[in-house]
Amino acid sequence: MLALRDNFVQCFSALRAHKLRTSLTMLGLTMGVATLITVMTIVQGANLFVESKIANLGTNVFQIARTPFAVTDFTIVLKALKYKKIELDDMRAIEEGCRDCEEVGATVSNTVRARSGDNEVTDVNLYGQTANMADIDTRNVEMGRYFTPSEVEHHTDVCVIGDTLVQRLFLGMDPVGKALRLGNDELLVIGVMEKVGSVLGQDQDNFVMVPLPVFLRMKGNQTSLTINVKTSKERFENAQDEAHLILRARRHLSGTMEDDFFIGTKESYMALWRSISSAFFAVFILVSAISVLIGGIVIMNVMLVSVTLRRREIGVRRAVGATKADILSQFMVESVMQCIAGGLAGITMGFLVALALRTYTPFPASVQTWVAVMGVFLSSAVGLFFGIYPALRASQLDPIVALRSD
């Protein structure tokens, strides 16, 4: 029986002698592994990206609203719209009655058109907020300042804007101190929030923040508030329970009556994202698996053709003393070597895609070591599985018949 080193030398020689056939054999598997690596890279990067950006909530902040924060069943939303609104009195009740709540604020939102000079931006998110949202929100003011409790109390026409409005309305100038018209109201820009970017395709910087009383004057009292509660990580669960009981008592919910409000945390959003990403992940993995399977079938067919074309070579080797095991191992090693080479090429393509995403976008894409190892293992397994039948065909050829072949 041939030594392993001699077997590898013969395999290399055979593959070098048919470079085009070898390259085409590897191509299908390369694309399959590259697709698999790219998909896993994108999903893992998306999880990190969404976790760092979504909801602008810290791990010690929860929200209470009339409608659900993260849900895929729209009938639940329609049902929730019939619930009683959450009002300022509810916020004050939680602020006074929740011992484990450190900060209790409120926000409300709508859309508005913003204008400055001849420039206008439509579909701007308008947020009305209490002054202490500056301490609850994880975002920071990059330029200027946030509005004060005194400005909230006196209904002062001031606002804080996002980076999108800076770029589209105040490009090349300092927006702080400039006038911004929202509908029929003119407000003074006193601050700019730090840039967040897009999350799930939604621009997170296209907004204007105004004191809550100013919002209610502009849009009326028909919108339900969202209560924001900040507490310590140690008292997080207790604070949620206390706020939950206070609201149930205020809304006269007793016994087994279901809540007519919803409590959301950062984990609520992440759970929704994971359910969405897992569905995409499963579909893409299926596509990748089909690509790898097709690559394996291509390898098997090309190897069968190779066996037919190399019958005389096989006959000569058998005539000079090669055993069936030698022929079997040669063709098996050839198959595995082609698959490993294809897998490594696919992993390289995956690394290049991750590098391009990380270099030219804010997306935190990277190929983790275990994913690369899995790609090599998968390609080796495909080579081993789909190389068995051609190798058996080669090893079972009759030496005399093989020597007579053209």
Backbone hydrogen bonds, N-H to C=O, Kabsch-Sander energy under -0.5 kcal/mol:
donor,donor_aa,acceptor,acceptor_aa,energy
7,N,3,A,-2.2
8,F,4,L,-2.2
9,V,5,R,-2.2
10,Q,6,D,-2.3
11,C,7,N,-2.1
12,F,8,F,-2.6
13,S,9,V,-2.2
14,A,10,Q,-2.4
15,L,11,C,-2.4
16,R,12,F,-2.7
17,A,13,S,-1.7
18,H,14,A,-0.6
18,H,15,L,-0.7
19,K,16,R,-0.7
22,T,18,H,-2.3
23,S,19,K,-2.7
24,L,20,L,-2.5
25,T,21,R,-1.9
26,M,22,T,-2.0
27,L,23,S,-1.5
28,G,24,L,-0.8
29,L,25,T,-0.6
30,T,26,M,-2.6
31,M,27,L,-2.3
32,G,28,G,-1.9
33,V,29,L,-2.8
34,A,30,T,-2.6
35,T,31,M,-2.4
36,L,32,G,-2.1
37,I,33,V,-2.8
38,T,34,A,-2.6
39,V,35,T,-2.6
40,M,36,L,-2.3
41,T,37,I,-2.3
42,I,38,T,-2.6
43,V,39,V,-2.6
44,Q,40,M,-2.3
45,G,41,T,-2.5
46,A,42,I,-2.8
47,N,43,V,-2.2
48,L,44,Q,-1.8
49,F,45,G,-2.7
50,V,46,A,-3.1
51,E,47,N,-2.2
52,S,48,L,-1.7
53,K,49,F,-1.2
54,I,50,V,-3.3
56,N,53,K,-1.1
57,L,54,I,-0.9
61,V,58,G,-1.2
62,F,229,V,-2.2
63,Q,264,G,-3.0
64,I,227,I,-2.5
65,A,262,F,-2.4
74,F,72,T,-0.8
76,I,73,D,-1.1
77,V,73,D,-0.8
78,L,74,F,-2.2
79,K,75,T,-2.1
80,A,76,I,-2.2
81,L,77,V,-1.7
82,K,79,K,-1.3
83,Y,80,A,-1.8
87,E,85,K,-0.5
90,D,87,E,-0.7
91,M,87,E,-1.5
92,R,88,L,-2.5
93,A,89,D,-2.1
94,I,90,D,-2.0
95,E,91,M,-2.5
96,E,92,R,-2.2
97,G,93,A,-2.5
98,C,94,I,-2.3
99,R,97,G,-0.9
101,C,98,C,-0.8
102,E,100,D,-0.6
102,E,230,K,-1.8
103,E,230,K,-1.9
105,G,228,N,-3.0
107,T,226,T,-2.4
108,V,128,G,-1.6
110,N,126,L,-1.7
112,V,124,V,-2.1
114,A,121,V,-2.6
115,R,181,R,-2.3
116,S,119,N,-2.4
119,N,116,S,-1.9
121,V,114,A,-2.9
124,V,112,V,-2.6
125,N,206,N,-2.3
126,L,110,N,-3.2
126,L,124,V,-0.5
127,Y,125,N,-0.6
127,Y,208,V,-3.1
128,G,108,V,-3.0
129,Q,127,Y,-0.5
129,Q,210,V,-2.3
130,T,106,A,-1.7
133,M,130,T,-1.7
134,A,131,A,-1.5
135,D,132,N,-1.3
136,I,132,N,-1.2
137,D,133,M,-3.0
138,T,56,N,-1.2
142,E,140,N,-0.6
142,E,192,V,-2.4
143,M,192,V,-1.9
145,R,190,I,-2.4
152,V,148,T,-2.0
153,E,149,P,-2.6
154,H,150,S,-2.1
155,H,152,V,-1.2
156,T,151,E,-2.6
158,V,156,T,-2.0
159,C,188,L,-2.2
160,V,209,M,-2.3
161,I,191,G,-2.2
162,G,207,F,-1.9
164,T,205,D,-1.0
165,L,162,G,-0.6
165,L,205,D,-0.8
166,V,162,G,-1.4
167,Q,163,D,-2.4
168,R,164,T,-1.8
169,L,165,L,-2.4
170,F,165,L,-0.8
170,F,166,V,-1.3
173,M,170,F,-2.0
177,G,189,V,-3.4
178,K,175,P,-2.4
180,L,187,L,-2.9
181,R,115,R,-2.8
182,L,180,L,-0.6
182,L,185,D,-3.0
183,G,113,R,-1.2
183,G,181,R,-0.6
185,D,182,L,-2.2
187,L,180,L,-3.2
188,L,157,D,-2.2
189,V,178,K,-2.8
189,V,187,L,-0.5
190,I,159,C,-2.8
190,I,188,L,-0.5
191,G,159,C,-0.9
192,V,143,M,-2.6
193,M,161,I,-2.5
194,E,140,N,-2.6
199,V,202,Q,-2.3
202,Q,199,V,-1.8
203,D,201,G,-0.5
204,Q,197,G,-2.1
207,F,205,D,-1.3
208,V,125,N,-2.6
209,M,160,V,-3.7
210,V,127,Y,-3.1
212,L,129,Q,-2.0
214,V,211,P,-0.7
215,F,211,P,-2.0
216,L,212,L,-2.4
217,R,213,P,-1.8
218,M,214,V,-2.0
219,K,215,F,-3.2
220,G,216,L,-1.8
225,L,86,I,-2.9
226,T,107,T,-2.9
227,I,64,I,-2.7
227,I,225,L,-0.5
228,N,105,G,-2.7
229,V,62,F,-2.9
230,K,103,E,-2.8
231,T,60,N,-2.5
236,F,233,K,-0.8
239,A,235,R,-2.6
240,Q,236,F,-1.9
241,D,237,E,-2.3
242,E,238,N,-2.6
243,A,239,A,-2.5
244,H,240,Q,-2.5
245,L,241,D,-2.4
246,I,242,E,-2.3
247,L,243,A,-2.2
248,R,244,H,-2.1
249,A,245,L,-2.2
250,R,246,I,-2.2
251,R,247,L,-2.0
252,H,249,A,-1.1
253,L,248,R,-2.9
254,S,252,H,-0.6
257,M,254,S,-2.1
262,F,65,A,-3.1
264,G,63,Q,-2.6
264,G,262,F,-0.5
268,S,265,T,-0.7
269,Y,265,T,-1.2
270,M,266,K,-2.0
271,A,267,E,-2.6
272,L,268,S,-1.7
273,W,269,Y,-2.5
274,R,270,M,-2.9
275,S,271,A,-2.0
276,I,272,L,-2.0
277,S,273,W,-3.4
278,S,274,R,-2.4
279,A,275,S,-1.1
280,F,276,I,-1.9
281,F,277,S,-3.0
282,A,278,S,-2.3
283,V,279,A,-1.9
284,F,280,F,-2.8
285,I,281,F,-2.5
286,L,282,A,-2.0
287,V,283,V,-2.2
288,S,284,F,-2.8
289,A,285,I,-2.9
290,I,286,L,-2.2
291,S,287,V,-2.2
292,V,288,S,-2.6
293,L,289,A,-2.7
294,I,290,I,-2.7
295,G,291,S,-2.4
296,G,292,V,-2.4
297,I,293,L,-2.4
298,V,294,I,-2.6
299,I,295,G,-2.2
300,M,296,G,-2.3
301,N,297,I,-2.5
302,V,298,V,-2.7
303,M,299,I,-2.5
304,L,300,M,-2.1
305,V,301,N,-2.3
306,S,302,V,-2.6
307,V,303,M,-2.4
308,T,304,L,-1.9
309,L,305,V,-2.6
310,R,306,S,-1.7
311,R,308,T,-1.0
314,I,310,R,-2.4
315,G,311,R,-2.6
316,V,312,R,-2.5
317,R,313,E,-2.3
318,R,314,I,-2.4
319,A,315,G,-2.2
320,V,316,V,-1.6
321,G,318,R,-1.2
322,A,317,R,-2.8
327,I,323,T,-2.0
328,L,324,K,-2.8
329,S,325,A,-2.7
330,Q,326,D,-2.2
331,F,327,I,-2.2
332,M,328,L,-2.2
333,V,329,S,-2.7
334,E,330,Q,-2.3
335,S,331,F,-2.1
336,V,332,M,-2.6
337,M,333,V,-2.9
338,Q,334,E,-2.2
339,C,335,S,-2.0
340,I,336,V,-2.8
341,A,337,M,-2.4
342,G,338,Q,-2.4
343,G,339,C,-2.9
344,L,340,I,-2.8
345,A,341,A,-2.2
346,G,342,G,-2.2
347,I,343,G,-2.5
348,T,344,L,-2.3
349,M,345,A,-2.1
350,G,346,G,-2.2
351,F,347,I,-2.5
352,L,348,T,-2.2
353,V,349,M,-2.2
354,A,350,G,-2.3
355,L,351,F,-2.6
356,A,352,L,-2.4
357,L,353,V,-2.5
358,R,354,A,-2.5
359,T,355,L,-2.1
360,Y,356,A,-2.6
361,T,357,L,-1.4
363,F,357,L,-0.5
365,A,363,F,-2.0
368,Q,366,S,-0.7
371,V,368,Q,-0.7
372,A,368,Q,-1.8
373,V,369,T,-2.6
374,M,370,W,-2.0
375,G,371,V,-2.0
376,V,372,A,-2.0
377,F,373,V,-2.6
378,L,374,M,-2.8
379,S,375,G,-2.3
380,S,376,V,-2.2
381,A,377,F,-2.5
382,V,378,L,-2.4
383,G,379,S,-2.3
384,L,380,S,-2.4
385,F,381,A,-2.6
386,F,382,V,-2.7
387,G,383,G,-1.0
388,I,384,L,-0.6
388,I,385,F,-0.7
391,A,387,G,-1.9
392,L,388,I,-2.5
393,R,389,Y,-2.4
394,A,390,P,-2.4
395,S,391,A,-2.5
396,Q,392,L,-1.6
397,L,394,A,-1.2
402,A,398,D,-2.7
403,L,399,P,-2.2
404,R,400,I,-1.4
405,S,401,V,-0.6
405,S,402,A,-0.8
